Amino acid sequence: SNLCWNGLAANRKNQTGWNRASKVIKYAAILSRLETMSNPFDNPPVFFQYFLLRKYLNQFQANQNSKSIRVINKLKKYPSMGDSSQWIKTFIERCNLQGNFSIHSINYFDSSLFFAIQFLQRRYGLEVTGKINHDLVSALNVSIQQRIQQIMVNMERCRWIEVSHDSLELVVNIPEIGRAHV
């Protein structure tokens, strides 16, 4: 089973006599074909999360070439409820790129920003405090190109999940397949 899950170690590959180069997968090329499908339900069933990821992929691709995307500078002390500054405006612009919500304030830390911060902290697996911190800023500063790549990798994983309509199942997407998570 170890071979099935982890594959051959690099030093044992040559011992098999199958001296074939590893195939490099370009996710953009593979998934571009799937993005152009007119009706995805005409094809065999795909795990439902695939379509949610495709929605986010389209959203991130639309923002990919935007010139207004700025990196959020890390600060020693981050703003809190009631503060206003140009830094908050940049932070809000970056938050709005993440989708699912639209923060209406321009440069003011109000309740809508507080709830958006909590949402993003949950999304990125951070401690949910509603406060801006280094970890949240780092997560938001991940480039759109990297997020697109992450989404495409997860879309490919979803394509390989067998769809079953007759039983209740729990599907776990483990990004670090080489490690055991118990």
DRENPATOR-69814 format. One line per field, with one value per atom (N, C-alpha, C, O): x, y, z; atom name; residue in three letters; residue number from 1. Coordinates in steps of 0.02 Angstrom, whole numbers. Layout:
// residues N
u = X ...
v = Y ...
w = Z ...
banu = CA ...
pator = ALA ...
paba = NUM ...
This chain:
// residues 182
u = 41 0 43 23 102 147 165 169 178 195 136 145 76 16 7 -11 19 6 65 55 125 183 223 263 214 253 322 338 363 431 475 467 522 572 616 625 643 684 742 758 774 831 811 854 748 725 695 686 680 649 694 670 759 806 814 832 803 811 756 765 701 646 660 630 706 720 672 678 625 577 603 577 652 684 643 663 587 543 544 544 545 544 475 425 474 411 373 403 309 268 253 231 265 250 180 166 137 68 59 77 33 18 -57 -98 -75 -145 -185 -243 -155 -190 -214 -270 -172 -190 -245 -291 -240 -290 -358 -409 -359 -422 -453 -512 -413 -442 -496 -545 -487 -537 -601 -656 -595 -654 -691 -752 -654 -686 -730 -777 -716 -754 -816 -852 -829 -888 -951 -957 -997 -1057 -1103 -1129 -1112 -1154 -1118 -1117 -1089 -1050 -1091 -1063 -1157 -1199 -1213 -1244 -1189 -1195 -1143 -1148 -1093 -1038 -1047 -1092 -1006 -1013 -1010 -979 -1041 -1044 -974 -928 -968 -907 -926 -981 -880 -892 -915 -885 -967 -1001 -954 -965 -902 -858 -819 -795 -814 -780 -811 -775 -877 -912 -905 -903 -902 -889 -819 -809 -771 -702 -697 -660 -733 -731 -759 -734 -809 -837 -782 -774 -746 -692 -634 -603 -621 -567 -584 -540 -645 -665 -659 -637 -677 -673 -600 -585 -556 -486 -453 -412 -472 -444 -466 -428 -526 -549 -508 -498 -484 -444 -369 -330 -349 -279 -238 -181 -264 -226 -240 -219 -274 -290 -226 -186 -217 -158 -164 -115 -225 -237 -223 -233 -200 -187 -121 -67 -127 -67 -54 -100 10 29 14 24 -10 -25 39 66 62 122 108 54 156 149 167 213 130 140 158 146 188 201 137 127 93 28 -25 -23 -72 -125 -184 -197 -221 -280 -333 -334 -376 -430 -496 -496 -550 -616 -616 -593 -643 -649 -592 -598 -538 -480 -495 -536 -461 -465 -396 -359 -378 -313 -311 -355 -260 -249 -232 -250 -197 -179 -243 -245 -293 -356 -389 -419 -384 -412 -379 -414 -313 -277 -297 -307 -304 -325 -394 -405 -441 -509 -510 -546 -471 -468 -445 -473 -396 -370 -421 -428 -458 -511 -566 -590 -585 -639 -620 -665 -556 -534 -547 -549 -554 -562 -632 -643 -680 -747 -791 -770 -853 -904 -933 -986 -902 -928 -900 -852 -930 -905 -908 -961 -850 -846 -858 -823 -906 -927 -889 -886 -859 -823 -761 -734 -738 -682 -616 -570 -610 -547 -559 -518 -615 -636 -646 -677 -620 -627 -694 -700 -745 -812 -834 -793 -898 -922 -919 -907 -930 -928 -857 -848 -807 -738 -722 -687 -748 -739 -765 -730 -826 -855 -818 -811 -795 -756 -690 -669 -659 -596 -609 -569 -663 -680 -691 -667 -727 -739 -673 -663 -628 -564 -521 -485 -523 -484 -509 -468 -575 -601 -579 -558 -584 -566 -493 -478 -449 -377 -354 -294 -400 -382 -344 -304 -357 -323 -369 -429 -340 -380 -428 -408 -492 -544 -550 -576 -524 -525 -559 -581 -564 -591 -540 -557 -479 -426 -376 -363 -349 -298 -232 -213 -197 -132 -86 -107 -24 26 3 13 -27 -47 -100 -97 -149 -201 -172 -190 -128 -97 -57 -58 -20 19 -27 -12 -84 -131 -161 -169 -176 -205 -153 -172 -90 -37 -16 26 -43 -27 -51 -107 -9 -25 -87 -101 -121 -180 -159 -197 -101 -77 -68 -85 -42 -35 -103 -112 -151 -218 -250 -284 -240 -267 -238 -274 -173 -140 -168 -180 -179 -208 -278 -296 -318 -386 -385 -423 -340 -337 -315 -341 -268 -247 -305 -316 -343 -400 -456 -492 -465 -514 -495 -539 -432 -409 -421 -441 -409 -423 -497 -515 -540 -613 -635 -683 -599 -618 -606 -637 -562 -546 -586 -580 -628 -669 -731 -767 -741 -798 -863 -869 -910 -975 -1022 -1034 -1049 -1096 -1158 -1153 -1216 -1278 -1316 -1367 -1292 -1331 -1304 -1329 -1254 -1228 -1203 -1190 -1197 -1172 -1096 -1074 -1058 -985 -954 -982 -895 -855 -793 -755 -782 -724 -675 -694 -612 -561 -509 -481 -496 -446 -382 -377 -333 -270 -217 -196 -197 -149 -80 -44 -60 6 0 4 -10 -25 31 19 93 149 150 188 110 108 44 -8 49 -10 -39 -4 -103 -138 -189 -238 -176 -220 -255 -295
v = -60 0 63 114 59 117 137 197 88 102 136 182 112 140 213 254 232 300 347 406 322 365 359 403 304 294 269 259 259 235 292 349 278 328 341 297 401 421 373 358 348 303 233 197 213 147 148 95 207 211 180 144 194 168 93 62 62 -10 -49 -109 -18 -54 -70 -116 -32 -42 -4 -6 30 71 142 184 156 222 273 297 289 339 402 399 459 522 533 512 566 582 632 677 623 667 731 728 788 852 871 876 883 901 976 1008 1004 1075 1082 1069 1102 1104 1153 1141 1207 1256 1225 1237 1185 1153 1101 1096 1063 1011 1041 1019 1092 1120 1169 1183 1194 1240 1206 1237 1142 1104 1099 1103 1091 1083 1149 1150 1205 1270 1288 1327 1260 1278 1234 1243 1187 1145 1188 1228 1180 1220 1200 1244 1136 1113 1055 1000 1068 1016 955 902 962 907 858 806 874 828 773 723 782 735 693 706 641 600 642 696 619 659 675 634 734 758 779 804 769 789 861 904 877 942 1001 1055 991 1046 1071 1128 1030 1049 1112 1158 1115 1172 1235 1290 1226 1284 1312 1372 1267 1289 1323 1371 1297 1327 1399 1443 1410 1477 1524 1580 1502 1543 1551 1604 1499 1504 1559 1600 1561 1614 1683 1730 1688 1752 1774 1833 1729 1747 1762 1808 1724 1738 1806 1839 1827 1893 1948 2001 1937 1986 1979 2021 1928 1911 1968 1980 2002 2054 2124 2173 2129 2195 2229 2201 2290 2329 2359 2381 2358 2391 2345 2366 2284 2238 2258 2255 2277 2298 2251 2221 2243 2203 2243 2304 2209 2241 2241 2188 2299 2304 2278 2290 2242 2219 2276 2315 2281 2335 2306 2247 2347 2325 2322 2277 2371 2374 2384 2433 2338 2341 2382 2385 2412 2451 2407 2346 2437 2402 2439 2491 2413 2442 2517 2540 2555 2627 2666 2726 2633 2667 2679 2645 2729 2741 2761 2796 2738 2755 2732 2695 2752 2730 2655 2619 2632 2561 2519 2466 2540 2503 2500 2449 2554 2554 2500 2463 2495 2443 2374 2328 2366 2302 2283 2225 2330 2317 2298 2252 2332 2315 2243 2206 2222 2154 2104 2050 2121 2077 2067 2011 2120 2116 2070 2042 2062 2017 1944 1901 1928 1859 1831 1771 1874 1852 1840 1848 1820 1804 1863 1856 1920 1978 2041 2039 2096 2161 2208 2222 2233 2279 2349 2370 2384 2448 2508 2560 2502 2560 2573 2527 2635 2654 2646 2613 2675 2670 2669 2695 2639 2640 2569 2529 2552 2486 2484 2506 2458 2455 2382 2337 2372 2304 2260 2199 2288 2246 2220 2163 2260 2237 2185 2136 2195 2147 2078 2028 2075 2011 1981 1920 2022 1998 1967 1916 1999 1972 1904 1858 1898 1833 1780 1724 1798 1752 1729 1669 1776 1759 1718 1673 1732 1692 1619 1573 1609 1541 1508 1451 1545 1518 1495 1444 1533 1517 1475 1463 1452 1409 1444 1413 1508 1547 1553 1539 1573 1584 1642 1695 1631 1680 1730 1714 1791 1843 1907 1948 1915 1976 2033 2090 2017 2067 2053 1996 2106 2100 2081 2110 2030 2010 1989 1988 1972 1953 1894 1893 1843 1783 1799 1773 1840 1858 1899 1888 1946 1987 1942 1952 1894 1847 1807 1797 1783 1744 1787 1763 1849 1893 1914 1929 1914 1935 1879 1891 1819 1767 1791 1815 1784 1810 1775 1718 1811 1782 1723 1674 1726 1670 1607 1553 1615 1557 1530 1470 1575 1552 1515 1464 1539 1505 1435 1387 1430 1364 1318 1259 1343 1302 1279 1220 1323 1305 1251 1203 1259 1210 1141 1090 1139 1076 1043 982 1081 1053 1033 985 1069 1048 980 937 971 907 851 796 864 814 796 738 846 834 791 753 795 754 680 638 664 594 564 504 604 578 545 575 483 445 473 480 488 515 457 415 457 406 440 481 423 454 412 434 351 306 299 258 338 332 400 446 406 466 458 410 504 498 563 617 556 613 612 563 665 669 719 776 699 741 755 709 819 840 855 906 811 820 844 806 908 934 904 901 881 852 777 745 748 677 632 575 657 618 610 568 648 644 610 616 575 544 592 616 606 649 605 583 594 551 591 564
w = 0 0 0 -27 30 31 -40 -55 -83 -153 -188 -228 -173 -205 -187 -231 -124 -102 -113 -128 -107 -110 -175 -190 -213 -272 -255 -196 -305 -294 -272 -295 -228 -209 -270 -312 -274 -331 -343 -400 -289 -298 -321 -346 -313 -335 -405 -436 -431 -498 -551 -594 -548 -598 -594 -644 -536 -527 -562 -574 -579 -611 -684 -712 -715 -786 -830 -891 -800 -838 -838 -801 -877 -876 -914 -967 -887 -918 -875 -814 -909 -873 -842 -870 -785 -753 -796 -826 -799 -839 -800 -743 -831 -800 -823 -883 -775 -790 -788 -738 -841 -843 -832 -877 -771 -752 -794 -809 -814 -854 -920 -941 -952 -1015 -1005 -1045 -951 -938 -924 -951 -882 -861 -910 -906 -957 -1006 -1047 -1066 -1060 -1097 -1057 -1085 -991 -949 -940 -931 -942 -933 -992 -985 -1050 -1110 -1120 -1169 -1075 -1082 -1077 -1031 -1123 -1123 -1065 -1030 -1055 -1000 -966 -992 -908 -874 -854 -842 -851 -830 -888 -877 -949 -1005 -1001 -1036 -959 -953 -890 -850 -881 -821 -758 -758 -704 -642 -615 -619 -589 -557 -486 -475 -440 -370 -368 -402 -330 -332 -319 -345 -278 -262 -323 -324 -373 -435 -464 -485 -465 -496 -453 -480 -387 -344 -356 -359 -362 -376 -444 -451 -493 -559 -558 -593 -516 -509 -481 -507 -430 -402 -451 -454 -489 -539 -589 -605 -613 -660 -629 -661 -566 -531 -524 -537 -504 -496 -563 -569 -615 -682 -708 -743 -691 -712 -679 -708 -618 -581 -594 -571 -630 -638 -669 -647 -718 -753 -728 -759 -672 -644 -621 -583 -642 -623 -553 -524 -525 -461 -401 -344 -412 -357 -324 -354 -261 -224 -166 -138 -149 -91 -28 -26 23 86 128 142 148 190 260 287 288 357 404 390 458 507 575 588 617 686 726 767 715 749 696 659 692 642 667 727 620 640 673 663 711 744 731 698 759 748 761 813 713 720 687 677 670 638 564 533 537 464 440 475 379 350 278 255 243 174 173 127 226 231 232 200 269 273 204 186 166 98 55 20 59 21 46 5 111 141 116 98 115 93 19 -1 -23 -94 -103 -144 -65 -69 -44 -72 10 36 -16 -25 -50 -99 -158 -189 -172 -225 -207 -252 -143 -120 -133 -128 -150 -167 -107 -49 -121 -71 -34 -3 -37 -2 -33 -72 -16 -39 20 48 38 95 67 20 95 66 92 59 150 176 134 103 131 89 125 100 184 220 296 335 316 386 410 376 469 498 535 592 501 530 539 530 555 569 507 513 447 386 375 353 390 384 438 425 497 552 533 542 505 485 425 421 380 323 347 321 396 424 456 447 493 524 470 477 417 362 331 320 317 286 333 310 397 445 445 448 442 436 371 371 316 250 248 218 278 275 335 342 377 432 488 523 496 548 609 605 665 725 711 688 725 710 767 821 754 805 780 821 715 687 687 670 706 707 651 633 623 571 605 655 577 604 546 488 563 512 470 409 502 466 413 357 431 383 326 268 340 288 241 180 269 227 181 123 208 167 112 56 126 75 23 -34 41 -5 -53 -97 -46 -94 -162 -169 -212 -279 -308 -293 -350 -384 -426 -431 -457 -498 -455 -477 -394 -349 -328 -325 -314 -296 -355 -344 -415 -474 -479 -493 -468 -471 -417 -431 -356 -302 -321 -310 -348 -368 -422 -419 -471 -525 -500 -523 -454 -425 -389 -396 -350 -315 -362 -349 -418 -468 -497 -507 -510 -537 -486 -505 -423 -371 -370 -363 -377 -377 -435 -430 -491 -549 -536 -568 -490 -477 -420 -405 -388 -334 -364 -404 -346 -373 -344 -283 -386 -365 -350 -393 -291 -270 -242 -197 -269 -247 -197 -171 -184 -142 -71 -32 -53 15 39 0 104 135 143 174 116 118 142 135 171 192 148 149 110 66 96 112 104 133 79 50 66 18 56 90 50 86 36 -7 42 -6 -1 -51 57 66 66 119 7 1 28 47 30 54 129 155 165 238 261 229 316 345 397 441 391 439 476 447 539 578 632 670
banu = N CA C O N CA C O N CA C O N CA C O N CA C O N CA C O N CA C O N CA C O N CA C O N CA C O N CA C O N CA C O N CA C O N CA C O N CA C O N CA C O N CA C O N CA C O N CA C O N CA C O N CA C O N CA C O N CA C O N CA C O N CA C O N CA C O N CA C O N CA C O N CA C O N CA C O N CA C O N CA C O N CA C O N CA C O N CA C O N CA C O N CA C O N CA C O N CA C O N CA C O N CA C O N CA C O N CA C O N CA C O N CA C O N CA C O N CA C O N CA C O N CA C O N CA C O N CA C O N CA C O N CA C O N CA C O N CA C O N CA C O N CA C O N CA C O N CA C O N CA C O N CA C O N CA C O N CA C O N CA C O N CA C O N CA C O N CA C O N CA C O N CA C O N CA C O N CA C O N CA C O N CA C O N CA C O N CA C O N CA C O N CA C O N CA C O N CA C O N CA C O N CA C O N CA C O N CA C O N CA C O N CA C O N CA C O N CA C O N CA C O N CA C O N CA C O N CA C O N CA C O N CA C O N CA C O N CA C O N CA C O N CA C O N CA C O N CA C O N CA C O N CA C O N CA C O N CA C O N CA C O N CA C O N CA C O N CA C O N CA C O N CA C O N CA C O N CA C O N CA C O N CA C O N CA C O N CA C O N CA C O N CA C O N CA C O N CA C O N CA C O N CA C O N CA C O N CA C O N CA C O N CA C O N CA C O N CA C O N CA C O N CA C O N CA C O N CA C O N CA C O N CA C O N CA C O N CA C O N CA C O N CA C O N CA C O N CA C O N CA C O N CA C O N CA C O N CA C O N CA C O N CA C O N CA C O N CA C O N CA C O N CA C O N CA C O N CA C O N CA C O N CA C O N CA C O N CA C O N CA C O N CA C O N CA C O N CA C O N CA C O N CA C O N CA C O N CA C O N CA C O N CA C O N CA C O N CA C O N CA C O N CA C O N CA C O N CA C O N CA C O N CA C O N CA C O N CA C O N CA C O N CA C O N CA C O N CA C O N CA C O N CA C O N CA C O
pator = SER SER SER SER ASN ASN ASN ASN LEU LEU LEU LEU CYS CYS CYS CYS TRP TRP TRP TRP ASN ASN ASN ASN GLY GLY GLY GLY LEU LEU LEU LEU ALA ALA ALA ALA ALA ALA ALA ALA ASN ASN ASN ASN ARG ARG ARG ARG LYS LYS LYS LYS ASN ASN ASN ASN GLN GLN GLN GLN THR THR THR THR GLY GLY GLY GLY TRP TRP TRP TRP ASN ASN ASN ASN ARG ARG ARG ARG ALA ALA ALA ALA SER SER SER SER LYS LYS LYS LYS VAL VAL VAL VAL ILE ILE ILE ILE LYS LYS LYS LYS TYR TYR TYR TYR ALA ALA ALA ALA ALA ALA ALA ALA ILE ILE ILE ILE LEU LEU LEU LEU SER SER SER SER ARG ARG ARG ARG LEU LEU LEU LEU GLU GLU GLU GLU THR THR THR THR MET MET MET MET SER SER SER SER ASN ASN ASN ASN PRO PRO PRO PRO PHE PHE PHE PHE ASP ASP ASP ASP ASN ASN ASN ASN PRO PRO PRO PRO PRO PRO PRO PRO VAL VAL VAL VAL PHE PHE PHE PHE PHE PHE PHE PHE GLN GLN GLN GLN TYR TYR TYR TYR PHE PHE PHE PHE LEU LEU LEU LEU LEU LEU LEU LEU ARG ARG ARG ARG LYS LYS LYS LYS TYR TYR TYR TYR LEU LEU LEU LEU ASN ASN ASN ASN GLN GLN GLN GLN PHE PHE PHE PHE GLN GLN GLN GLN ALA ALA ALA ALA ASN ASN ASN ASN GLN GLN GLN GLN ASN ASN ASN ASN SER SER SER SER LYS LYS LYS LYS SER SER SER SER ILE ILE ILE ILE ARG ARG ARG ARG VAL VAL VAL VAL ILE ILE ILE ILE ASN ASN ASN ASN LYS LYS LYS LYS LEU LEU LEU LEU LYS LYS LYS LYS LYS LYS LYS LYS TYR TYR TYR TYR PRO PRO PRO PRO SER SER SER SER MET MET MET MET GLY GLY GLY GLY ASP ASP ASP ASP SER SER SER SER SER SER SER SER GLN GLN GLN GLN TRP TRP TRP TRP ILE ILE ILE ILE LYS LYS LYS LYS THR THR THR THR PHE PHE PHE PHE ILE ILE ILE ILE GLU GLU GLU GLU ARG ARG ARG ARG CYS CYS CYS CYS ASN ASN ASN ASN LEU LEU LEU LEU GLN GLN GLN GLN GLY GLY GLY GLY ASN ASN ASN ASN PHE PHE PHE PHE SER SER SER SER ILE ILE ILE ILE HIS HIS HIS HIS SER SER SER SER ILE ILE ILE ILE ASN ASN ASN ASN TYR TYR TYR TYR PHE PHE PHE PHE ASP ASP ASP ASP SER SER SER SER SER SER SER SER LEU LEU LEU LEU PHE PHE PHE PHE PHE PHE PHE PHE ALA ALA ALA ALA ILE ILE ILE ILE GLN GLN GLN GLN PHE PHE PHE PHE LEU LEU LEU LEU GLN GLN GLN GLN ARG ARG ARG ARG ARG ARG ARG ARG TYR TYR TYR TYR GLY GLY GLY GLY LEU LEU LEU LEU GLU GLU GLU GLU VAL VAL VAL VAL THR THR THR THR GLY GLY GLY GLY LYS LYS LYS LYS ILE ILE ILE ILE ASN ASN ASN ASN HIS HIS HIS HIS ASP ASP ASP ASP LEU LEU LEU LEU VAL VAL VAL VAL SER SER SER SER ALA ALA ALA ALA LEU LEU LEU LEU ASN ASN ASN ASN VAL VAL VAL VAL SER SER SER SER ILE ILE ILE ILE GLN GLN GLN GLN GLN GLN GLN GLN ARG ARG ARG ARG ILE ILE ILE ILE GLN GLN GLN GLN GLN GLN GLN GLN ILE ILE ILE ILE MET MET MET MET VAL VAL VAL VAL ASN ASN ASN ASN MET MET MET MET GLU GLU GLU GLU ARG ARG ARG ARG CYS CYS CYS CYS ARG ARG ARG ARG TRP TRP TRP TRP ILE ILE ILE ILE GLU GLU GLU GLU VAL VAL VAL VAL SER SER SER SER HIS HIS HIS HIS ASP ASP ASP ASP SER SER SER SER LEU LEU LEU LEU GLU GLU GLU GLU LEU LEU LEU LEU VAL VAL VAL VAL VAL VAL VAL VAL ASN ASN ASN ASN ILE ILE ILE ILE PRO PRO PRO PRO GLU GLU GLU GLU ILE ILE ILE ILE GLY GLY GLY GLY ARG ARG ARG ARG ALA ALA ALA ALA HIS HIS HIS HIS VAL VAL VAL VAL
paba = 1 1 1 1 2 2 2 2 3 3 3 3 4 4 4 4 5 5 5 5 6 6 6 6 7 7 7 7 8 8 8 8 9 9 9 9 10 10 10 10 11 11 11 11 12 12 12 12 13 13 13 13 14 14 14 14 15 15 15 15 16 16 16 16 17 17 17 17 18 18 18 18 19 19 19 19 20 20 20 20 21 21 21 21 22 22 22 22 23 23 23 23 24 24 24 24 25 25 25 25 26 26 26 26 27 27 27 27 28 28 28 28 29 29 29 29 30 30 30 30 31 31 31 31 32 32 32 32 33 33 33 33 34 34 34 34 35 35 35 35 36 36 36 36 37 37 37 37 38 38 38 38 39 39 39 39 40 40 40 40 41 41 41 41 42 42 42 42 43 43 43 43 44 44 44 44 45 45 45 45 46 46 46 46 47 47 47 47 48 48 48 48 49 49 49 49 50 50 50 50 51 51 51 51 52 52 52 52 53 53 53 53 54 54 54 54 55 55 55 55 56 56 56 56 57 57 57 57 58 58 58 58 59 59 59 59 60 60 60 60 61 61 61 61 62 62 62 62 63 63 63 63 64 64 64 64 65 65 65 65 66 66 66 66 67 67 67 67 68 68 68 68 69 69 69 69 70 70 70 70 71 71 71 71 72 72 72 72 73 73 73 73 74 74 74 74 75 75 75 75 76 76 76 76 77 77 77 77 78 78 78 78 79 79 79 79 80 80 80 80 81 81 81 81 82 82 82 82 83 83 83 83 84 84 84 84 85 85 85 85 86 86 86 86 87 87 87 87 88 88 88 88 89 89 89 89 90 90 90 90 91 91 91 91 92 92 92 92 93 93 93 93 94 94 94 94 95 95 95 95 96 96 96 96 97 97 97 97 98 98 98 98 99 99 99 99 100 100 100 100 101 101 101 101 102 102 102 102 103 103 103 103 104 104 104 104 105 105 105 105 106 106 106 106 107 107 107 107 108 108 108 108 109 109 109 109 110 110 110 110 111 111 111 111 112 112 112 112 113 113 113 113 114 114 114 114 115 115 115 115 116 116 116 116 117 117 117 117 118 118 118 118 119 119 119 119 120 120 120 120 121 121 121 121 122 122 122 122 123 123 123 123 124 124 124 124 125 125 125 125 126 126 126 126 127 127 127 127 128 128 128 128 129 129 129 129 130 130 130 130 131 131 131 131 132 132 132 132 133 133 133 133 134 134 134 134 135 135 135 135 136 136 136 136 137 137 137 137 138 138 138 138 139 139 139 139 140 140 140 140 141 141 141 141 142 142 142 142 143 143 143 143 144 144 144 144 145 145 145 145 146 146 146 146 147 147 147 147 148 148 148 148 149 149 149 149 150 150 150 150 151 151 151 151 152 152 152 152 153 153 153 153 154 154 154 154 155 155 155 155 156 156 156 156 157 157 157 157 158 158 158 158 159 159 159 159 160 160 160 160 161 161 161 161 162 162 162 162 163 163 163 163 164 164 164 164 165 165 165 165 166 166 166 166 167 167 167 167 168 168 168 168 169 169 169 169 170 170 170 170 171 171 171 171 172 172 172 172 173 173 173 173 174 174 174 174 175 175 175 175 176 176 176 176 177 177 177 177 178 178 178 178 179 179 179 179 180 180 180 180 181 181 181 181 182 182 182 182
